[in-house]
């Protein structure tokens, strides 16, 4: 039996690796399209491009691994089915539960790894990626300068009629760093040089004038000409502290950190509830009086405003608590999807009469799209409080697990199969008929 389990794992390993590469590459292409504008506009060097995509990979892998498990499972058991090996195993008294035991154990191990990956490794890479993108967006301030528009960099406002890469033509710069009145610098053209990763900005201006108004005597106005003038703006403040955990989003912190933050938020909610109760008790005391003076009426109005403000603050905190709860369940739900997709993929692979990679990818893509839509929808509903966070994130897993168990039981009883060739012909005739009608 151990030889058979090793055989099935070996058959599943190769398509799993192939699926991881293909699915990751597909997701990466979508990321490339999103980042292409940044790469071109900021003219990123090769190390920066590699850093962006390497830090983007963990998030992609977190999604591609479960889908690759589904693809590999369908391909493996589909090949066993098309080669009639399943019939041979059944005739030898080996049922489907024994056949899928090794893949289930492997999926459980992979699920544990993905839980660690999603909970500890992924938040840190997400945080580093966010800070890297912030730095890169400010890496070339000249890229923000548009022809015919005013652009502010530090205490300087720059206007240029024409911008060609790092060269500016017909430039006007308003220097508001010193004095009451800004210094106006005009030049026929200028060159921009960036150093220290874009943190130091230096503009070399040619053939221009400097217009200055005296702070003591506003009527005193001086104009000086220059053939070459260098404007240096050091330390633009674009360095980002990557280790600063105070500015981490919900996808940049671990479950332990989110749980701790939620505990503090719940304590804050309890304090707000107590405050509202004490204000309401005070209002009841006032309203029970036979005669309410004007100053107490004003107090009632203030108390009602305080109650409204406190209630809004409490609702906002509760929503942030729900968002963290949703993110916590999401980390685990996506990891457990590796096991769920094995339970679903085994009977589907047995029921299709093909071992083709294309069919497996098509079916897996359809299933994963449905799963992902359910996940995104649940995330929105859970964050809005319309559905409890647990059910919001775990419902897709539960539904697919039930379907998988049902198909396994059905396959065990009558070895039901799906004739893919027949379905292809049906779909072909259907679309051909619709095209002829049109």
N, C-alpha and C positions, 0 to 999 in steps of 0.2 A: 504493500500500500504506500510506503514511503517513496518507492521508486516512481509510482504513478503521480504522487503529489509533486515531487521534484520535476517530473516531466511537464505537468500542467503549468507550474511556475516558470519553467524555462520557456515554454511556449508563449506565456504572457509577458515575459520580461522584454523581449525585443520590440513587440508592438507598443509596449508602454513607453520605452525610451523614444521610439520614433514619434509617437503621439505627443510626448512632452516637447520635443524639438519643433514639430510642425505647429502645434497649438500655440506655443510660446512665441514662435516667429509671427504667426497671424496676429496675435495680440500686440506684438512689438511693432508691427507695421502700422497699426492704428495709433500707437504712441508716437511713432516717427512723424506721422502726418500732423499730429498736434504740436510737436516740438519743432517742426521744420521752419516755421516762421521765426521762432526764437533763434535757431541755429543760423539762419541766413541774415537776420537783422543784426544780431550781435556778433556775427562772424566768429563763432566759437572755434577755438583750436581743438585739435584731436583729443587731448587729455580731458577737456571739459565735456566734449560729446560722449566720450567713453564713460565718464563719471555719471552723466545724466542717465544714460541707458542702463548702466550697471546698477544704479540705485532704483531704477524703475522696474528691473527684473523681478525682485522679490514679490511685489504686488501682483505682477503678471503670473508668476509661478504659483502663487496661492490659488489662482483660479484655474490655471492650466493643468495642475496635478489631478484634481478630481475628475475633470473632463477626460484626461488621458487614461485614468483608471477605467472609466466607462468604455472608452474606445478599445483598450487592450482586452477587457473582459469580453466584449461582444465579438472581437476578432478571434480570440482564443476558442471560445465555446462554439462560435460559428464554424470554425474550421473542424472542430471535433464532430460537429453535427453533419457537415457536408461530406466528411470522410467516413461517415457511419461508425466512428469510434464510440460514440455514445451508445449506439445499439449494441456494440460488442461489450462495452462495460456493463450495460444492463443485463445482458445474457450471462455474464459472469457473477451476477449478484451484487454489483457495485452500483449503488443508487446515487442520485444527484447530490445528496447531502455530503457523502464522502468525497465526491469529486470536487466540490466547491470548498471543502474545508481548508485546504492550503491557501486558496485565494482569499478567503475570509480572514484567516490568521494574518496573511500579509497585509490586507487592507486595514486590520486593526492596528498593526504595527505602524503602518504609514499614517494612520489617523493620529496616533500618539505623537509622531514626529511633526505632523502638520499643526497640531495643537500648540506645541512648543514654538514652531516656526511663526504661526500667526500671532501668538500672544507675546513673544519676547523679541524675536528677530525683526519681524515686519514693522512694528511701530517705530523702532529706531531708524530703520532705513527710510521709512516715510518721512520722519522728522528731518533726516539729513538731506533728503531729496527736496523738501520744501525750502530749506534754508539755502541749498545750492541754487535753486531756481530764483530765489530772491536776489542772491548775489549776481547771478548771470543777467537778470533783467536790468540791473544797474551797472553792468560791467562796461558798457559803452554808452555813456550819457549822450554822445554825439548822435547816436541812432535815434534819440528822442527828438532831435531838432528837425523840424519840418520846414520846408520853404514857405516863407510868407506868414509864419506863426511865431508867437513869442513863447520861448521856452525858458523856464527858471531852473538854474542849477546853483544850489547853495544860495548866496546873496547876489547872484548875477542873473539878469534876464537877457537872453540872447535872441536876436532877430537876424535872419539871413534871407536874402532873396533867392539864393540858389544853394543847394547842398548836394555835393557829389562825394559820397563816401566820407572821408575825413577832411575834405576841403570845403570851406565856406566862402561864398562870394557876396560882396556888398553887405558887409556885416555891421550891425549896431549892437553894442553891449552896454547895458545899464548896470553900473557897479553901485550897489546899495550897502556895501559893507562898512563904509566910513562916512561920517559927517551927516548933516541934516539933508543935504541935497545929493542926489545920485550923480556919480561921474559918468558921462556919456563918452563911449569910445566908438569911433567909426573907422572902418578899414575897407580897402578895395577887396581884399581876400584874406583868408586865414587858414592855418593848418591846425588840426587838433591831434595832440599826442596824449595817449593814456598810459599810465604806469601803475605798478602795484595792483594788478588785476582790475584796473579801472577805477581805483580809489583816488588816484591823483589825476587831475585834469589840467592840461597845459595847452593854451591856445597861442600860437605864434601869428601875429597880425602884421600885415604889410601895407605900407602907404596909407596912413590914416591920420586921424586927429583925436585929441583928448580934450573934451569940454568939461570945465570945472567951475562951480560957483562957490564963492567963499561963504563959509558958515557965519562968520562975524559980520561981513558986509555983503548982503545978497546982491547988491548992485555991481560987485566986483566979479567979473566973468573973464576967465582966461581960456585961451585956445592954444594948444601946442601940437605941432605936427611931428610925425615920426615916420621913418622908413621901415623900421622893424620894431615891434613891441611884443613882449611876452607876458601873457596873463597866466598866472599860476594859481590853481585852486587845489591845495592839498587836502588830504583827509576828508573826503566827501561823506564819510560815515556809512559806507556800504558794507563794511565788515559785519558779519552776522555771527552771533555766538551760538554755535551748533549745539552746545551742551545745555543751553538755557531751557530747562523743562517747564518754566512758567508760561511759555508761549506754545505749548503743544496742544494740537487738536485731539479729538476723540480717537482718531486713527493713528495717533503718534504716542499713545501711552498704553501700558499693559493693563491686563484685567485687575491685577492687584492695586495698581494706582487708581484706576477708575472706581473700584470698590471703596477705596479709602476716601476719595473725593465725594462719592455719593453718600457715605456715612456722615461726612461733615455737612453736606447739603440737607440731609434729613434732619439733622440737629437744628439747622437754620430754619427749616420749615416748622419744626416744633416750636421754636421761639416766636416765629411770626404768628402761629396759631394762638399761642398764649397771649401775645400782644393784642390780637384782634378780639379775643374773648374778654380781656380786661377793658378794652375800649367799649365793647358792646354792653358790658355790665354797667359801665359808667353812664352810657346813653340811657339804659333802662332806669337808672336812678333818677336821672334828670326828667325823663318823660313821665315818671310816676308823680312828680310834683304837681300840686294843684295850680300853681302859678309859676311860669318859667320866665325869669328875667331875660333881658335882651342879651346880656353877656353869655348866659347859658345857651341861648339859641345859637349864638356864634360858635360856642364850644361844640354844640351838636353838629353844626355844619363842618367844623374842622375835623371832628371825629369821623364823620362819614367819609370825608376826603382821605383821611388816614387809613380807614378800613379798605377803601377802594384801592389805594396805592399799595397797601400791604398784601391785598388779595392778588393784585397783578404781579407783584414781586414773587409771591408764593407760587403762582401758576407758572411763572417763568422758570423758577428753580425746579419745579416738578417736571417740566418739559425737558430740562437739561438732564435730570436724573433718568428719565425714560430714554433719552438719546444714548446715554452711557450704557444703560441696561441692554438696549438693542444692539449696541456695538459689542458688548460682552458676549451675548448669545450668538451674534454673527460670527465671531472668531471661532467658536466651537462648532457651530452648525456647518460652516464651510469645510472644516477639517473632517467632521463626521460624514460629510458627503462622499468621501472616499469609500467608506464602508457601504453606504446606501447604494452607490452606483455599482458596486460589485453585486449586491443582492438583486439589483434591477438588471444588470448587464448579463448575468449568467443565463436566466431564462430567455432573454431576448436573443442572445447568441445561439441558444439551442433551437429557437423557433424559426430562425431565418436559414434558408437553404443556400447560403453563400458565405465564403470566407473573405470576400473582397474588402479591401481597405476603404474604398470609396463608399460602399454601403454602410460600413460601420461608422465612418465619419459623418455621413449624412444623418443617420439615426441618432448618433451621439450629440451632434450639433443641435438637432431639433429638441431633444430632451434637455440639453443644457440651457438652451434659450428659454424654454418653459420654466426650468428651475430658476434661472437668473431673474426672469421677470417676476416670479413669485417672491424671490428674495428681495428685490428692489421695492416691490409693492409692499411687502411686509415691513420693510425698513421705514417706509413713509408712514404707513398706518400705525406702526409701533411708536414712532417718534411723535406723532400727533395725538397719541393716547386713545385712538379708536380701537386698537387691539392690544392685549397684553404683550409685552416684549417677548416673552417665551414663545407664545403661539405665532407671533409675527415672524420670527426667524426660524422656528422649527417646523412650521406647517409644511413647507415644501419637502423637507426630509421625511416627515411622517407620511405624507401622501405617497411619495415614491417608494418608501419602505413597504407600505401596505400593498401597493401594486406589484412590487417585486416578489413579496412573499406569496401573493395570490398566483402569480405566473409560475413560480417555482412549484407550488402544489399542483397546479394544473399540468405543468410539464411532466411531473413525476407520475401522474395518473395515466395520461394518454399520449405523452410525448408529442403534443400538438406542435405543428410547424407552420411557418408562414412562407408561402411560395413567392419569393421576391420576383422571380421572372414573371409570374402571373400578374402580380401587382404592377410591375413595370408596363406590361402590355395593356392593362386596364387604364392606367394613367395616360399612356400614349394615345389610345383610342379616344379617351375623353377630351384631351387637348386638341387632337386632330379634328374631332367632331365640332368643337367650339370654333376652331379657326375656319372650318368650312362654312359654318353658319354665318360667320362675320363677313 
